[in-house]
Structures are given as C-alpha cells and as structure tokens.
C-alpha cells in the first residue's frame, strides 16, 4: 500500500489487510519529505517500532542536491530504534536490490521466516550499523 | 561588394545549422537555383560560407539583401533572442484601415529624423505579422549590423514584440516611431518576457488552453493515470486526494500545453513579518526582496508540482495568474487597509 502521509484515510480501514512493515521514504533532496515523515511518525502505534518500521532514504546518488542533513536521519533512526536503508531509485540495479532487501525484511516481519522475529532482526541490523 | 557586407553574410551563414543552410538560402532567393547547385552543402560550414560569399560577390549583394537573410534566420530561430511584449493604446474608438506602405514610410521617417545612421528592413509574414530589423549606429558612426533590434508587429492587434538586444538606450526612440507609424497614442511595456516568441503570442492572443469554469460536476471515477497503476497489487491509499489534485490542477492550468516562459520574478516591497519576540527589524520599513523562479519551462514545471507531491494544490494565485495576467514580472506591495495582506500592482 502506498500512502503520501499518515494517518491513513479511515474510509478504507475495512479494506486494509494487517500491516507487517512500514517503510518511511525520505527524499534526501526534499526537506519537506523529512518533515512529512516526522509528522507521520506520530501516528504510528508504538508496537510497530519493535522491528516493523524502517527508513528508506532515496536520492542519495545526487550529492549536489542534498537538502536533508545526514545527522537528522541518523538521529531519526536512533530515536525510533529502526534501521535506515539508503538507495537511489533512478538506477535499476540499486532499485531491484533495495526491493529485494525490503521483501526479505517483510518476510521476517510477517513471520514467514522461522526462527527469526522482527525484533531480533531489527536489533541485528542496528548493531551492525553502529560498527 | 563591401567587405563588411561580405563578412556579415559569412557570419550569418555560419550561425545556420548545416542541414538548414540550403533551405534558408532558397527562402532568401538572392542566389539563383543554378548558383545554389554549385555549392557542396556537405562540406564543413566554414567552406560553405566562403562559397556563399563568393556567389554573393558575383551578384553584388548589398547590406539590404544581407539584412533580409538575417531576418529570415531570426524568423526561423526566434528563440535565440529575448522578447518583451509592448501594448499600444489608442484614444479614439475608430479602427483605421492598416496601410502597410504608409506604416513603413512613417516608421522610417520618424526613426531617421532622430538618428540618420540606421539600417531599417521590413518583411511581412502570415498572420499580418510585420518583422522590422533595425541596425543601430550613432550620429557619428555607421550602423553596426551586429547590434540589431527586432520588432514583430501584428497589425490587427495593439501588440508589439520587441527584442531590443544590446542598445537599450534606443528603445524610447523605437517605441516612439512605432506609435507614430501605427497611428496609436502611446505604448507601454507589459511586464512579460521570454525567449519563446510563439509562447508570448499565445499568451497575449489567448491561444493557449485556458481553464474554463465548468458548472457540471466531474465524475469521481475519472482516471487518467492508467499507465502508473498497471500493477493491481499496488494500492494507493490516497487515491481520492490524488484525484482531487489532478482535478484542481486541470481547472487551473487547463488540458493543453502551457506557453513557454523561463522566468517569473516577484519584487517584494512588503513588511517583514516575524515573531514579535525576534525583533528582527526595528524600523517599520518595507523589506525589499526579489524572488525569481527559473526553469526551462516554468509553467509546465508549476503544473507538475502538485501531482509530484512537492506543493499543495491549489498553488498560489501569484504563480497561476501568469498567463491570464499576461505578465511574469510582478511588484508586490503592502495592501493598505485594516488587515494586512498583499496585492499585485497593476
């Protein structure tokens, strides 16, 4: 499901399946994008932050057009205990690889990978990022 | 043939893209078809231009003919220049019959009476368009063929498109000559400028697709983003909002292509409004500020802002009023009244 912001429109509540993973996309070229994500985070139930939320930062290929501070993004990941992924949507290879990563995460969050829970995977990703 | 004329023709030919040279020379009609056959148009432009000059030498070209070639070039490639739009006003209501010969005579006479050293050429095109090329000199020097102004006047309208080029000091004189020759009363500059002459014409002649107020409700099932939603597994949560944005956008911008402008400039002479605690400006004076928007195609980019999620729909009327108001340079002053706001000066 694609949405421009949270909360989701209530008229579609009955049509929505269970949500296993929320990926917040931040366009590094747009401060508005970061503000929008920060505002939307307030509408997420706390239980999601146990491994079912991730931040996807796009547009990282164009260094000249960065509007968002990297510190702000790291801080966001820290505060909400969620992993931060980076990608460049304009390059097909990276796009496909990122999609595969997200899909893998989704499988774990939905409980389809035996022995690995969303929480354990989330903490695994965080500890490797801290290195 | 004069050396300066030869050099001028050579440089004009060099400006033309190689594949277009033959067609343009044929349009010019100064060299005969047999003469054109003798030129190899596949060699490098440097050599083509030399051949052309050679043939012009044989035909004894003078500056008048060379100027015609320049007009033809600028008519086909008007976007290399920046054009400003002017509007003339008449006091009386009567529409006089436009006499081209009379216009040309009066124009030349008025201009020459003030400045003897000018080269003036006319060429008529479809749509009642008269193209005027003026090369400016000074009271003491011959006209500089490289310092030219162009005027496009549509005789059935009060609009004149001027590309003044370098010498802006001659602009008042040029305007005067136009007013006298066309039997109007005065002329004013509309704050509208662009590289695209056709787009300027579209705006003032209202030839672009405008937003018409329709009073029947549009069906909510309208879908015009079919290619994007080809995969049915992707569900757009905010579909109704997206559709609202498309609808509002369409109402504001219309369906067709937008006229091509490169800039919009807003000169602000408004009071700086800040948190009283910040106390940034002690004096209550207007905060002078210039906001300039630039784009290869400004109106199309404004049209795509809301659908791309970069701005809220509807956009500020200061941006969307550009084609209707036929201007892209604005002065915004403080509204004098009980409530603060701002209005666009006429």
Interface residues (C-beta under 8 A of the other chain):
Chain A: X1 X2 X3 X4 X5 X8 X9 X12 X30 X32
Chain B: X234 X235 X236 X237 X238 X240 X241 X309 X310
